[in-house]
Amino acid sequence: MPIYDITLPITPSMPVWPGDPQVVLERVASIDAGAHANVSHLKTGVHAGTHVDAPHHFLNDHRTVENLPLEALIGPALVVQIPEERTTVAAADLEAAAIPVGVERLLLKTRNSAFWRAGQNDFRPDFVGVTADGAEWLVGRGVRLVGVDYLSVAPYKQSGPTHEILLRAGVVIVEGLDLSVVPPGRYNLYCLPLKLVGSDGAPARALLVS
């Protein structure tokens, strides 16, 4: 039973969205320095690495991450390969992918996955994102969760429309997935965001089980 950990490692060197805080992970108590235990301190934005967006992130509607439906975050999922030459994922690309009717959890593998495979630590504004009409297509097909392999579901500097369409329709957004070694196909997804009360998002551990 192959298990794919599709979670990005959380490190101070990882790329973050421009303007977001860098990850700080430091040892504040050390056995080597005479403490009775090793204790570390973590400081990070809630949208660092692999994370889930709550509606409050863009809609300012107080639907925060601790209230996301767990049944949307766990269950059968389909990984779809988007052709390497595509710079966005539009409705036509999703139609061309021949996604079966009834798929509720859809993970989009694009050329972004090569960034993680190469150990890319600089933010890449040329990442592939889903356009507004692509978001409308997902909503129309009844998708309950969409996952993407970079830090935003929407193209750079075009965040609003895609996020708003998806979040207003109740679609759960998972961003920052590492799909670099995952073959396209059907899996069971387990994605659990931290239960951060009142937060617009949360880091998550995400696994695919075939």
CORUR-V773258 format. One record per helix or strand of 3 or more residues. SS is the DSSP state (H for helix, E for strand). FROM is the first residue (numbers start at 1). LEN is the number of residues. If there is no record, write none. Layout:
SS_FROM_LEN, SS_FROM_LEN
This chain:
E_3_3, E_24_6, E_39_5, E_51_3, H_56_4, H_65_3, H_70_4, E_74_8, H_91_6, E_105_5, H_113_5, H_132_9, E_145_4, H_159_10, E_172_4, E_185_9, E_201_9
